[in-house]
Amino acid sequence: MVPAMHLAPISFAFEGHDGIALHGQSWRPHSDSPRAQLIIVHGIGEHCDRYESIIRELLPREIAVHSWDQRGHGRSSGRRGHVRSWSDYRRDLLGFIQLIQSRTPRDCPTFVLGHSMGALVLLDTAVTDLPPLAGLAVSGAPIHPSGVARPHLVFLARLLSRLWPTFAMKLPIQPEDLMADPGKLERIASDPLLHRTITVRWGYEALQALERVQSRMNRLTQPLLILHGSLDSVNLHSGAQWLYDHAASGDKTLHTYLETRHEPHNDIERDAATRDLAEWIEARL
């Protein structure tokens, strides 16, 4: 087990591309020169503290971990669950990568993991303007989101996005959709940084990002790892298989966890999922 002091992050404030105040964190191994570093892009309604299992797995392997609360999430500024344009997320990610790389040795390989919404941000950036990195990983990727892409819902989102972009609604996800582990579910119920609100503009922008990703798979050429639970009812496993089949990357891997729901890193098979991630990174150093 990693010593408790290893799990204490270094917190820092930084600005998004438009000057918005964002909250970042870094978890560093003992070594001043880590073998690699992983940047985590979290999902909708959550924050960067919810990836402890990954941190515990990577730090003993001398792999640093960095993340931030995306705008409208956690301790960062911004309306909860709202984004003016999906490009705001992309530009924040690019800025965070640049910030972290400016603080680490130039020869330290950089990997990025995106979960759920974070996976969509990462994939959309990868097919748009992401610089070459050592590898990309996604978990719970929303390639086939459950139910939200029905024609009438898309029409409604497009219409309301123009007329009332900040109209808020509850995120249609229950804690039980995320994981089956009772202990982890208790922590969700008592986490004050989680929220379950999205706006119609966020929904419309997410659907637009999904269309870009699905139509530009020929641009996704970087090493790719896909982690997905077979019991995921939020973003269906068929989407993970579609991503694996259509990504142009010559180096791609898909791991499916049979007893897992939406969060592989927090559910019953989290030890296997985090080990697969760590070994995938190490194999590309």
N, C-alpha and C positions, 0 to 999 in steps of 0.2 A: 504493500500500500504506500502511496506517496505521502510523505510527511505533511502535516496540516499546513505548515507555513508555505508549502509549494502552491497550495490552492488559494492563497490570498493574492488577489490580482493587484496589479499596478493600474490605478484609475487615472484617467486624464480627460480633459475637455479639448475639443477641437471644433472647427467650423465645417459645415457642409458647403457644397459648392456655391450656395447663395447666401452664406453667412449665418445660417441657422446653427444654434448651439447644440452639439451632439456629445454624447457620453461614450468614451471608449475604455477598453480594459485590455491588459496584457497579462498573460501567465507565462513566466519564464523558468526554464530549468536552471540548475546550478551553473551550468557552463555559460561563459560570456559569449561563446560562439556556438549556438545551437546548430544541429545538423540540418534542420529545416524549420519552416514555420508554417502554421495553418491559420488562415483567416476564416472566421465563421460568420455567415450571414444568416441571421435568425428569421423565424417565421412571423406570420401575422399575429398580432395581439400579445406577443411575448417579449423577451429581452435576452441579453447575452449571458445572463447568469445561469441559464438552464441547460448548460452543456458540460456539467461537471464530470460525467462519465468519460467524455472524450478527453478532457483535460487530464484526468487521472491516468488515462492510458498513454497519452502522448508525452507528458513531462518526463517520466522515467526513461523514455527513449531519446531524450535530449531534443525534443521537438517543441518549440515555443507555440503558444496559441494566442491569437488576438481576435477581438471582436468589438462590436459597438452596438448600442441601441439605435436602431434605425429611426429616422424622423417620425414623430407621432407615436413613439414606443418608449416604454421604460422610463429612464431618467433623461432622455433627450427631449428637446422642444418640439412643438408641432401639435396640431390637432390630432387626437387619437384616431387611428385607423383611416386617416385621410391623406391623399397625395394629390398635388395639383397636376403633376405629370409623372408618368413612370420613369421618365428620364431623370427625375430628381433622385430616385433610388440608384439608377445606374451611375450617375455622376458622383454620388456620395461613395459608392463602392470603389470607383476608380480613384477618388481622392484618398480614401482610407488605405488602399493598396499602396499608393505613392507615399503616404505618410509613414506607414510601417516599413516599407523598403528603405526609406531615407534614414531610418533609425537602426537598421541592422546591416551586417556586412554584405557587400554586394554579391558575394558568392553563396549566400544563404538561399536555397531554393524556396520559392513561395507556392503554396497550395491554397486553394479556396474551397470551402465547403458551404453550400447553400441548402437550407432546410425549408421545404414547403414554399411559402412566399419568397423566402431567401433563395431558394433554388430557381424560381422564376426570374428573380432579379439577376442572378448569376448567369443563367442561360441566355437571357435577353441581352446582357452585356457581352457575353461570349460571341453571339452572332452579330453584334453591332460594332463594338469598339474596344474589346478587351485586349490588352497587350499579352504577348506570350508568357505563360506561367508554367511551372513544373507539372501542374495537373489540376483538374477540376473535379469536385465530388458533389453529388446531390443526394438528398434523402427526402422521401415523401414528395417527390417532384409533382407539381400540379399540371401534368400533361393531359390527363383525363380527369378533371375535377368532377366530383359527383353531383350531377344535376344542375350545375350553375350555367351551363352553356346552352340551355334550351332556347329556342328562337324567341319566344315571347319575353324571357328574362333578359336576353341580350338587347332586344328592342327597348324594353323598359329602362335598362341601365343607360343606354345611349340617350334616350329622351330626357331622363331626369338629370343626367350628368350635365346637360346643357342648361336646363331650367333651374335646377336646385342642386348644385354639385355637392353641397355639404349635408344633404339629407342623410341622416344616420339611421342605421338598422343594426340589429343584433347579428353577430357572426353566427351562422347556423352550425356551430360545432360544439358538442358537449365534451366535458373532460373525459368521459368514457370512450370517446372516439379517438383520443390521442394514445391511450395505453390501457393495458389491463392490470398493471401492477398497482395494488391497493395503496402501498406506501407512497408511491409517486403521486397518486391521485389526491392524497391528503395534502401534499405540499402545494398542489395547484390551488386547492380551495383556500389556502391561507396566504397566497402570494399577492401582495397589494400592487405589484407592478404589471400584472396581467390585465388585459382588457378584452372585451368581447364586442367591440363596436367597429363598424366599417361604414364608409359613406358610399353613395352611389358613384361618385367620381372614382373612388378607389376601385370599385368593382368593374367599371367600364375600362379603366386603364389596365387593370389586370387582364381582362379579356383581350384587349389590344396587344398586350405583351405576349400573351399565349399564342395569338395568331402569328406574330412575328417569329416566335421561336419555331412553331410548327412549319412555317414556310421557308425557313432558312437553315435547315439542318445540314445542308451542304457546307455551311460556314463553320460548323462546330467540329474543329479538327484537333483540338488539344486533348491530351490524355484524360479519360473520363471514367469516373467510378460512380455507379448508381446503387444506392441502398434503398430498399423498399420492403415494407411489411405486406405479406399476402392478405392480411385482414384489414388493410387500410380502407376505411369507408369514406374518408375525406377526399383523398386523391387516389384513384383506383390503380391497382398494380398493373393493369393493362397499359397504362401510360408509361410506366417504367420500361416495360418490354418494348413499347413503340419507340421510346427514346433510344434504347439500345440498338434497335433494328435500323433506325434512320440516321443516327449521328454519323457524320463522315469520319470521325476519328478512327485511326487504325489501331489505337490502343484504348480499348473500352472494356469494362467489366461490370457485370450485373450480379448483385447479391440479393437474394430474396429470403426473408425471415418468416417462417411459417406460423409462428405464434405471436406475431407482432402486428400492431395496429399502425397509427400514423407516425409515431416517433421512435424509430429504431434505436436511437441512442438513449432512450428513457424507458423502454419497455422490457419485457421479460428476457428477451434475447440481446440486451444491450451489451453484454460482455463480448458476444460474438461480433456484433456490429462494430463496436469500437476497435476490436482487435483487427477486423478486416480492413478498417480504415487505416489503422496504424501500419499494418503490413503492406498495404497498397502504397502508402507514402514511402516507406523504407525501400521497397522494391524499385523506386524510381529516383533514388538518390545517387 
